[in-house]
Amino acid sequence: MIRRYGWLALVLAWTAATGPAVAVDLRIGFVDVARVLDQSPQAEEARQRIQVEFAPIDQEIVRLQREVRTLEDQLVRDSAVMANEERMRFERDVLSRKRELRRLQEEFREDLNLRRNQELQKLQRQVVLTIRAMAKAEGYDLVISDGVLFASERVDITGMVLERLVEEHERRGGN
């Protein structure tokens, strides 16, 4: 824990030690990265891309679920009048379809998670680059994010970062 926040402790100690003797004008900003990742137009665009990409598979899974449910209902309803061999064949067919459905659902979840992670990493890189560029352009000495328990509105630059991301999105022809 000390290592993680060591840089902040070092800055605060240095500022306290040089306080009265030297007038240090540090410009510090805070960014709520989670909020940026949730509210930026790039995040919404990524969510829509994933939705479009995975909608056909999701629809296929829903179709297969209905099909299996219909077959299970049919088995329950008609098993009393079926011949033993016919009922066993029908049960094996239903079981096979359920296995296939579970496999497809698992693949879907894995592929969806992988895709989300790829989009998140891409967005995180863009957010970091935007924060760095904005911090340099605006003359910030230090910009912090994770692990902050409190940041006043005076140092919270999350809104500015979101504005920059909106501008970048519009420049690149985003929706």
Secondary structure, 3 states (H helix, E strand, C coil): CHHHHHHHHHHHHHHHHHCCCCCCCCCEEECCHHHHHHHCHHHHHHHHHHHHHHHHHHHHHHHHHHHHHHHHHHHHHHCCCCCHHHHHHHHHHHHHHHHHHHHHHHHHHHHHHHHHHHHHHHHHHHHHHHHHHHHHHHCCCEEECCCCCCCCCCCECHHHHHHHHHHHHHHCCCC
